[in-house]
Amino acid sequence: MRIVIVVMLLAVVYNMGRALIFIFRDQGHERERGVRALTLRVALSFALVVLLVVGNQLGWITPKF
């Protein structure tokens, strides 16, 4: 489970970087790629939060206090 979470976090950071590059490169009206990359980042972040909540409820993730 830890590997899945780390991979999803890396995917979120990667898509943020891609969006930043696309927004700076596409200075005209063609900012479609940047918007798509940011939309994917939001979807991945939402999926990660859902995965963490479900994993916690099912006992896959246990807090270490």
C-alpha positions, -999 to +999 in steps of 0.1 A: +000+000+000+029+023+008+043+019-027+009+028-043+006+059-022+042+071-031+036+064-068+004+084-068+021+113-050+049+112-076+023+112-104+006+143-089+039+162-086+048+151-122+016+164-136+020+197-117+054+201-134+040+192-168+012+217-164+037+244-154+058+237-185+028+236-208+014+269-195+047+287-200+054+272-234+019+276-248+017+314-245-012+318-271-047+307-269-036+271-269-035+263-232-054+231-236-025+209-226-019+228-193-056+226-184-057+189-192-026+183-170-041+202-141-074+184-145-055+151-143-036+163-112-069+171-095-083+137-104-052+119-091-053+139-059-090+130-054-083+094-061-054+094-036-076+109-008-103+083-016-077+055-015-064+068+019-099+070+034-109+035+021-076+020+031-080+034+066-116+022+070-107-013+057-076-016+080-050-016+052-035+016+067-030+018+105-019+049+122+014+046+142+012+068+173 
